Amino acid sequence: MKKVKVGLLGSGFIAALHMNAFRRVYGIEVEVKTVISLDDHLAEFARQNGIAQTGRDWRALLGDPEIDVVDICTPTVLHPEMVVACMQAGKHVICEKPFTGYFGRPGDPTPIGTQVPKKLMYERAMAEMDAASAAIRASGRLFCYGEDWVYTPAVAKTAEIVRASGDKILFMKAEESHSGSHAAHASHWSSAGGGALMRLGIHPIGAVLWLKQVEARARKETITVTDVTCDVGRIFPTLTPAERTYFGAKPADVEDWAMLSLTYSDGTKATIFGGDVVLGGTRNLMETYTTGGALFANIEPNSHVVTYLTDESRLRNVYIAEKVDRKTGWQFVCIDEDTTRGYTGEIQDFMECITVGRQPLAGIDLACEAVKIAYAGYWAAEEGRRISL
């Protein structure tokens, strides 16, 4: 079987998660040949992960005939240009979420997150996304969308039950929240394309969109999103420095709290929450209520291992879970975060797709729909009304 050679763009948190998943691919030989990054710790990242080549200019990958797939783990503002250029150069692409967004144009008042109308953002983002999507589809290469929730065992089992039962999904409630990103680019709309809704809420948005399509195919129906309502907030600017002690978020012109509601064409509903204002670790949860039952996907936290520990000093090298600020007291230990949160299954699927030529579970359609829903949500929140799609 042909070896799949990967060029990795980025050397931050997500790149490290993807590297863990590449090492666990089975049945296919995978080599991450090159990592490109502007980070100061690039050399150390490459050494730790056994990557032979490093570089600073991502365009160098375009002419490398050995690179089969480019894995894009960069800030969102860089995604569209990188994706299109790599695919037009004949490379398959893995693109971390979200696919794209609105990052400003010359002449925009700044900061754009508070100064540019969200309706205008929606219109411009959709036009730019449609152009990028057309180029992607015309390239003949595979676009693999890094929506790891689709690949979590909990959501995958939910989908299996929905397929087998043929039940109608009446309502979904999903959340991703934690204590905030420490990445500087996450604070600014011009680099992140939004705040908590785009960074965190985009995961549950993708999951509820995908699961509803699982139901639609099982029941041989056509189901679309018809309406979006939303509310967003900026809570951290109201707090004193002391009150923000345990939080990482430093929003400049982005929201740190968001709640979005979808109405589907069959009259059913979904509600999504995303926030940087939650202590105690990451909350990745999805509830699905159907005509035949209820399914709770506790991605994280879950009760695989629950501990009560008292001595922090002895636990220095023990990993508990993402975003917990201590290891003592009662803790919900994530025993295999890479698998539980979907990264292992995601990369396995992408490598199989590239090898045999099939489409991934999470592809360009889901990537575009998730961005569309999020920006419709921003528009709805700013104008205080329902947006019909």
Order of alpha helices (4+ residues) and beta strands (2+ residues): beta-alpha-beta-alpha-beta-beta-alpha-beta-alpha-alpha-beta-alpha-beta-alpha-alpha-alpha-beta-beta-beta-beta-beta-beta-beta-alpha-alpha-alpha-beta
